[in-house]
Amino acid sequence: MGSLRGSSSIFNVDSPQQDINVPPHVVQSLHYLSLAFRPREDDKIDFRRSFTPQFISSRGNEYFCEIDEEYLTDRFNLTGLNTEVQYYQYALDLITDVFDLDADDELREQIEKSARHLYGLVHARYIVTTRGLAKMLDKYKKGDFGKCPRVLCDQHPLLPMGQSDLANQKTVKLYCAKCEDIYNPKSSRHASIDGAYFGTSFHNILFQVYPALVPEKSIRRYEPRIYGFKVHACAALARWQDAQREEMKARLHAVNMDPGFIEDSEDENDEFDDDDEVDDKLEPAKGTLAAGGTNSARMDVGI
């Protein structure tokens, strides 16, 4: 946490020692990523009660579905997770409701955090099974994951997804199958969930198993208008070309090279003046040929 606070100081625009212009979307991405490492103020787990119902009903865990006990007790489904979770066996015992360790409050808190992390990692594997897909499908139909914020998608339901299958890399995002784009969750509690708890494949597998749910792609696009008239596309193209030219000129000036562009502010009559100068240079040349007695043009071409 100390390194994250130190690294965030580069975004302090009031600091006279820093002169770094960071794009806003980078700052927002780092903010959401920092939420994944920030301790969440989750509801405390009562060790005397079943873990899973308490975890699912906790604020901010609405995206998760309940994992079947048969899946949790099958060690094959948990292969490799013992190396990724601290206090793995205690955490698994807590999830499966067989925890009976007489530990102090500090150790119980660590085990509870490990149990939450273990449940999330198992959740990513469970939701791509037949039972898991069916449960997530019910939540998808109910709109438990939210609606697409894009106006032209008509509030199409979203699906949670991760941008990485590794923990502590990316926070969870929401995928819209209609516009095929991803969005940040509205709630900060949801935005702090690790994306690895849903994985990068779940939303695609769901539509492969249930192809009837694939919506028609959104072909409507917003068209800029001025007093009811469409803004001509050539205007946007011209603005883009001007921006590219200015960017190229800046790069050439940075290496002390002459851009060589003809500025729009120059008088068009200069082109005609240049043509007149060329004609003046060509006329004496023609007179010289006539005065030299070379009356045959064939000699100029080697004949």
DRENTORKE-452037 format. One line per field, with one value per residue (C-alpha): x, y, z negated. Coordinates in steps of 0.2 Angstrom, whole numbers. Last residue first. Layout:
c1 <- X,... .
c2 <- Y,... .
c3 <- Z,... .
END
This chain:
c1 <- 100,106,90,96,103,85,80,88,92,107,114,119,107,92,98,102,85,77,88,83,65,66,72,58,46,52,50,32,28,34,24,8,11,14,-3,-11,-5,1,-10,-13,5,14,22,41,43,60,70,77,73,59,53,50,40,30,27,20,8,2,-1,-10,-21,-25,-29,-41,-50,-51,-59,-71,-76,-77,-90,-102,-111,-129,-143,-156,-150,-132,-131,-119,-124,-125,-123,-137,-130,-131,-128,-143,-142,-134,-145,-151,-132,-133,-118,-107,-115,-110,-93,-89,-94,-84,-68,-57,-60,-73,-64,-48,-57,-53,-68,-64,-76,-90,-88,-85,-102,-104,-95,-82,-87,-84,-89,-97,-112,-125,-115,-111,-97,-94,-77,-68,-52,-35,-19,-21,-26,-21,-34,-33,-46,-60,-78,-95,-110,-121,-140,-146,-152,-158,-141,-142,-140,-124,-124,-127,-137,-132,-125,-141,-151,-163,-158,-140,-143,-152,-138,-125,-134,-135,-117,-112,-121,-114,-97,-89,-95,-86,-68,-69,-79,-64,-53,-66,-69,-50,-49,-64,-56,-39,-47,-56,-40,-31,-45,-46,-27,-29,-44,-35,-37,-47,-48,-64,-67,-79,-90,-84,-79,-70,-62,-55,-48,-40,-32,-26,-18,-11,-19,-10,0,-15,-25,-15,-30,-46,-58,-48,-51,-70,-77,-80,-89,-100,-104,-111,-104,-117,-116,-105,-109,-119,-103,-103,-113,-112,-126,-115,-102,-114,-123,-106,-98,-111,-113,-102,-87,-98,-90,-88,-96,-83,-74,-62,-43,-36,-27,-42,-46,-28,-33,-49,-38,-24,-37,-44,-27,-23,-40,-36,-20,-4,5,21,29,32,42,30,16,-1,-4,-3,-3,15,10,1,17,20,3,4,21,15,0 .
c2 <- 66,68,75,92,90,86,104,110,129,128,145,150,165,153,142,157,164,148,149,167,162,148,158,171,157,150,167,168,151,157,172,162,151,167,172,159,170,160,157,139,135,124,111,108,102,109,98,103,86,94,104,88,81,97,97,79,83,99,88,75,88,96,78,75,91,88,71,78,91,78,68,83,86,80,94,95,112,105,86,73,55,43,25,12,-5,-13,-31,-42,-51,-68,-76,-89,-95,-102,-113,-101,-86,-92,-97,-79,-71,-84,-83,-69,-74,-71,-70,-65,-48,-44,-34,-16,-9,-18,-9,7,6,11,-4,1,-3,-16,-15,-28,-15,-29,-41,-28,-33,-27,-25,-33,-26,-31,-38,-44,-62,-69,-73,-56,-44,-50,-51,-47,-48,-34,-32,-21,-4,2,-1,16,25,17,14,-5,-12,-19,-36,-41,-39,-53,-62,-61,-67,-82,-85,-85,-99,-109,-106,-112,-128,-132,-127,-110,-102,-114,-111,-92,-95,-106,-91,-80,-92,-94,-75,-74,-88,-80,-64,-74,-84,-67,-60,-76,-75,-57,-62,-76,-94,-109,-119,-128,-124,-138,-126,-129,-111,-111,-128,-121,-106,-116,-127,-113,-102,-91,-94,-96,-112,-121,-116,-128,-141,-135,-144,-160,-158,-161,-154,-137,-144,-155,-139,-130,-113,-99,-85,-69,-52,-47,-47,-28,-29,-46,-58,-70,-71,-74,-88,-96,-95,-105,-99,-100,-92,-76,-67,-48,-37,-31,-15,-18,-17,-8,-19,-20,-2,3,-5,6,22,16,14,32,40,31,37,55,56,59,76,74,90,85,96,110,98,105,93,78,63,59,57,41,31,35,29,13,10,12,0 .
c3 <- 423,405,398,399,416,422,418,433,435,424,429,412,412,412,398,387,390,383,368,365,365,352,338,340,341,325,317,323,316,299,300,304,288,278,283,272,257,243,228,232,228,241,231,232,214,212,200,183,175,164,179,189,174,173,192,191,177,187,202,192,184,201,209,194,196,215,212,200,212,226,216,217,201,203,204,190,184,183,182,176,180,166,172,174,180,163,165,163,147,143,131,143,144,126,124,135,127,110,116,122,105,95,105,97,79,67,50,60,62,44,36,32,45,37,21,30,38,56,64,78,95,109,128,139,143,140,130,117,105,87,80,65,59,67,61,43,48,65,77,84,92,81,85,78,89,94,98,112,107,124,132,141,124,119,101,103,89,72,66,58,74,70,86,81,64,71,84,70,61,77,82,65,66,83,79,84,68,57,62,59,43,37,38,29,15,12,11,-2,-12,-12,-19,-32,-37,-39,-50,-60,-63,-70,-81,-90,-84,-91,-75,-71,-53,-45,-36,-18,-16,-33,-30,-13,-21,-35,-21,-11,-25,-11,6,23,19,13,28,40,41,33,45,42,23,25,9,17,32,21,10,25,28,25,38,37,45,29,19,15,-1,-8,-4,6,-7,-21,-11,-8,-25,-35,-53,-68,-60,-58,-43,-45,-32,-20,-22,-7,-10,5,18,30,27,34,50,51,48,60,74,70,70,87,94,89,99,88,91,81,74,56,44,43,35,39,53,41,53,49,31,35,35,17,12,22,14,-3,0 .
END
